Amino acid sequence: MQPHRTHKVFSNKRFEEILLHFSVSTLKKETEEELLWDVAKNCISQLNLVDCVIYLLDAKRGVLMQKAAYGPKNPKDYRVYNPIEIPLGKGISGHVAKIGKAKIIKDTRKEPLYITDDDVRLSEIAVPFVIENRVIGVIDCEHPEQDFFTDQHLRILTGIANLCAVSIQNLRVNNRIREEQKKRFLLQKEFLDLKIRVLSNQLNPHFVFNTLNAIQHFILSEKKTTALRYLTTFSRLVRFYLGHLGSDTVALNSEVKMLGHYLSLQNMRYQGKFSFKIIPKTIDNTAGIIPAFVLQPLLENLIENTPSNTPKGFKIQLYIKSKPNTVLIKIEAGSYFSIKNNLQNNPKYRTQMLKWQDQIRLMNRIKGYNIKKKAVLNGNQNTILIELPNLKASTT
């Protein structure tokens, strides 16, 4: 004797109406959560079912996660009571997710894979969501009557699963695009902040006012020649800064000239307390292109934070070597300067060096420069090694 069936057969017109309803409904959803709850609710209302659960696959963990459910156990939207996770291959839903094919169970009492949730139901149907031959989830429906689900249910739920899979894929693609746009925006903001910070370093008020005060001092002291030389060097430096305003890179030979002007200015300001040498003195204008204003802040920290009681004789030597892909900089600081002591005993120096290192890290992350730095402490001789990218090849 065949079991009594209370469901009705859907006409072709009704079949089309149901799929059209799901097509329109799924396209309006902006999140996966909204989509899945809408599908679960409509499976109940449109197909006259009593229970529907939707799972999504966590491929890394190999489990199905219950994301939406409608029926006696879950009568309200957006709340799964006691959500479960099903290992891939376990239970009917886990088996369908593993093999990627739908399954109808006519009598769950005879099915060893059947897992009882809130109550025993005699019929079950499970249909996978498939994207590019990958299962991403399962629609699972149960009914208390034996042999309730038909091939028509299977066709309708397969169509719904396909619509759902396409909608989920579109949502995920759009989310990835939005995330990428957000990342690009944040990187652009960080880079703009970096450029403002670099500009502030170029013409920071402390340096400018100290320079102007020094020029005023020389003028009042009747040292007009020194004042004129100081003013000429300062004007060249300012002209360089303004000429490269907003630029991310600089020609190596221009950077070396700028460093010469800067060190000359500081040398005059401190009245010859230190000496400097750049080797080689001149660089060919085709030698390369490097990130702008990496070296000057480092030299400024080195000079400005030298102890005030340091006697004359403090030496700075810069060795520059240009290669096809990199530019190597070696800075040797004389016997009266101690990187280690300044880091330990000078909070201002430590803070400024940390900011400089943060700037380098940000440039590496945003621009991919791969700037490398190393401090070598060897008794009274301190060496700072910097490897900059030679950007000449990428700009030609």
N, C-alpha and C positions, 0 to 999 in steps of 0.2 A: 504494500500500500504506500503510495507516494505521500510525503508530508504535505500538509496544507501550506500554501503560499499566500501571503497577504499583499505582496508587491504587485504592481501593475507593469505591463509592457509599455515602453515609451514609443510613441509614433515617431516617424522620421522628422516630422515638423518639430515635435517637442525636443527631439534629440538635437536638432540644429539650434533651437532656441536656448537650450541649456548651455551649449558650447559658446554661443554668442554672448550669453550673459557672463560667463566666466572670462571670455576674451576682453570684454569692456571693463569688467570689474577689476581684473588683475592689472590692466594698464594704468589704472588710476592710483595705484598704491605707490607710496614713496619709500617704504622700508620693507624689508623681508618679513618683519614681525606682522605688520599690517596685512601683507599679502597672504601669509600662511593662515592667520586667523580668519580672514575673509573666505579663503578657500574651504577651510574646515566647516565654517558656518553654512556656506552655500551648498556643500555636499549634503548637509542635513536637510536644508530647506528645499533645495532643488531636486534632490534625488529621493526624498522621503526616507532617509536613513535615520538610524537612532544613535549611531556612534561613529565618530571619525577622529583619527589621530594623525598628525603629520610630524614626521621625523626629518631632521637634517643630519647628514653624515659628517662626523669629524674624522677626516681621513687620517690625520696624524695619530690620533688615539685609537682609531679603528672601532668607533662606537656610533650608534644612532642616538641622537639627542631629541627628546620630545619637545617640540616647539609650539605646537598648537593642538587643541583638542576640543571637540564638542560632543556632548552627550550627557548622560546622567551624572557622570563624574565631574564634568566641567561645564556647567550651564552658563557661565559668564565669559565675556571676552577678556583676552589678555591675562588670563590666570590659569596656569596648569597646576592642578592639585597633585602634590606628590609626584613631580615629573620623574620619569625613569630614563635610564640609559641602557641600550641594548647592544651588547658586543656584536660586531659583524659576524654573521653566520648563525647567530643564536636566535631562536624564535622564528616565527614566520616572516616578520618584517626584516629581521637580520639576515635571514636566508635569501629573501628577495633582493636586498641590498647587495649581497655578495654575488649572486648569479646575474643580477641585472635584468631579470624577467619577472613579469607579474605572476601571481598565484592565487587561485580560488580554492578555498577549503570548504567543502560541503558539510562536513561534520567534524568539528574540532575535537570531539571525544576520541576520534580515531587518528588524530594527527599528533605524533610525538613532539613536533616542534612547537606546538601551541603553548603560549604562556598566559596564564590567567592574571588579569590585572585587577579591576575592582569587582568583576563578576564573570561567571562563565557564560559565553555566548557561543551558539552552535555553528554559526557561519562566519567566515572571515574572507576578506579580499585585500590584497596588498599589491600596490602598483608603484614601480620606481620612477623617480625623476632622473632623467638622463640628459647630460650635456656633453657633447663631443665624446660619446661612448664611455662617459664616466658617470657613475651613479652619485647623485648629490643628496638624495633624500627618498622618502617613501610616504605615500598616502596609504593608510591602513584603516579599513572600516570593518566593523563587526555587527552582527545581528543575532538576536536571540533565537530566531527560527532556523531550523536545519535546512540546508540547500537553498538559501535565500538568494544568493548572488548569481547572476546569469552572465552570459557572454555580452549582453547589452550593457550591463553595469561595467564590465571590463573595458568595452570600447569607449564608453563615456569617461570613465576614470583615467584611461590612457590618454585621451584627448586633453582632459583637465591637467594631468601630470605634465604633458608636453607644453601646454600653455604656461604652467607654473614654472617649469624649468627655464623657458625662454625669458620669462619675466625676472626670475632670480638672476639669470646671467646678465640681463640688461642692468638690473639694480647694482650688481657687483661691479660691472664695468664702469658705470657712472660713479659709483663710490670711489673706485680706484682713480678715476680722472679727477674727481673733486679733491681727493687726498693729495694727488700729485700737484694740482694747482695750488693747494694750501701750502705744501712744502716749498714750491717755487716762490710763492709770495713771501713766506717767512725767510727764505734764503735771500731774496732780493732786499727785504727789509734789513736783515742782518748786514748785508753787504753795503747798503746805504749808510747804516750806522757806522760801519767800519770806515767808510770813506770820510764821513764827518769827523770821526775820531782821528784819522790820519791827518786831515786838514788842520785840526786843532793842534796836533803835534808840530806841524810845520811852522805855524805862526802862533804858538802859544803865548799868552800875554806875559808870562814870566820872562821868557827869552827876549821878546821884543822890548819890554820896559827896561830890562837889564842892559840891553844893547844901547838904547837911547840914553840911559843914564850914564853909560860909559862914554858915549860921544860927548854928552854935556860936560862930563868931568874933564875930558881932554881939552875941550874948548876953553873952559874956565881956567884950566891949568896952563893956558897958552901953548899947549902942544897941538898946534893947528895941523901940522903935517900928519901926526898920528891920528887926529880926529878925521882928517880928510880921507886917509887910507881906510880907517875904520868904516866911515860912511860909504865909501866906494864899495868895499867888500860886502857890507850889509845890503846895499842896493842891488848888487849882483845876486845875492842870495834870495832877496825878496822877488826879484824879477824871475828867478828860476821857479820859485814856489808858485807865483801867479801864472807863469807860463805852463805849468804842469797841473794847474788846478783841475781836480776831478779826474785826472788820468790814473789809470790802474798800473801802468807800466812806464818805464823810462829807459832810454838808451844808456848802456853801461858807461860810455864815455861822459855823458851828461851827468850821471850820478857821481862819478869820480870828481868832476869839476865842482859840483855842488858840495861834496864832502870837503874838498880843499878849501873852498870859501868858508864853510862852516868852521872848520878847525882853525883857519887863520883868524877868523873873528873871535873865537874863544881864546886863542893864544894871545891876541892883543888885549882882550878884556882882562885876562889874568896876568897881563904884563910879563909874558914869557915864562910863566911858572912851569909850563910843560912844553915839550917839543913834539913834533909829529913828522911822520914820513909816509908817503903813499908810494908803493912800489908795484908797478911802474908809475912814473909821474903822469904819463899821458896814455890814453887808451885809444886804439883805432876806432873810428866811428862806425865800423862794421863789426865790432867785436861781439855785440850781442844786446839783448833787451832783457831787463829783469823786472821783478815786481817793484813798484815805486815805494820809497821811503821806509825801507826795512832797516837800513843801516844807520841813518841819522839819529833816530830815537835811542838806539843802543849806545852810540858814541856820546850822546847828550847825557844819558844816565851815568856813563862811565866818568865823564868829566865833572858834572855837577855834583856828584856824590863823593868825589875825592875829598878826604879830610882836609879842612882848612889849614891845618898846621903842616901840611906836606911841603917839604922844602923844594926848591927848584931842582929839576932833574927828572921829573915825571915824564915818561916817554910813551908815545903811542905810535905803533907802526902797523900799517895796513898792507897786506900782500894780496894782490888780486890776480887770479888766473882764470882766463876765459877758455871754456871748452865748447864743443859743438852743442851739447845738451845741458851743460851746467856751468855755473860761475862759482868758483871757490874763493871764499874770503877768509883770510886769517888775520885776526886782530891780536897783536901782542901788547899787553899793558905792562908798563915799567914797574920797577921794584917798589914804588910807594903806593901802588894800588892793589887791593886785595879783594877779589870777588867774594871769597869765603867770608872775610870779616864784614864786608858790607851787607851781605845777605843775613848774617847773624845779628849785627849790631845796628844796622841802619834801616828802620821800618820804612822810611820813605823810599829808599832804594829798592827794598824788597817788593814793595807795592808796585813801583814803576816797572820793575822787571817782570812781575807777574802779569801786568797789563800788556807789556810787550809780547810776552809768550802767548797770552790769550789772543792777541792780534795775529800772531803767526799761525796759531791753530785755526783761527777763523778763516784766514786766507787760504790755508791748505784745504779746509773743508769746502769752502764755497767755490774757490777757483781751481782746486786740485793742483796746487803748486808743488806740493811735497818739499817744502822748505825744511832743511835739517839744520840743527844747531847743537853745539857741544862746547862745554867749558872745560878746559884742561888746567888744573891747578898744580903748579910745579914749583914749590918754594916761592921765591920772589918773582918768578916769571909766570904770568898768567896769560893764557891763550884762549881766545874764543874762535871757534871754527863754525863757519856758516856755509851751507851749500844751497845756492839759489838756482832755480831753473833758468836756462837760457831760452827765452821765449822767441828768439829770432825766427826759428823755423816755423812756429805756429802763426806768426804775424806776416809772413811773406807769401 
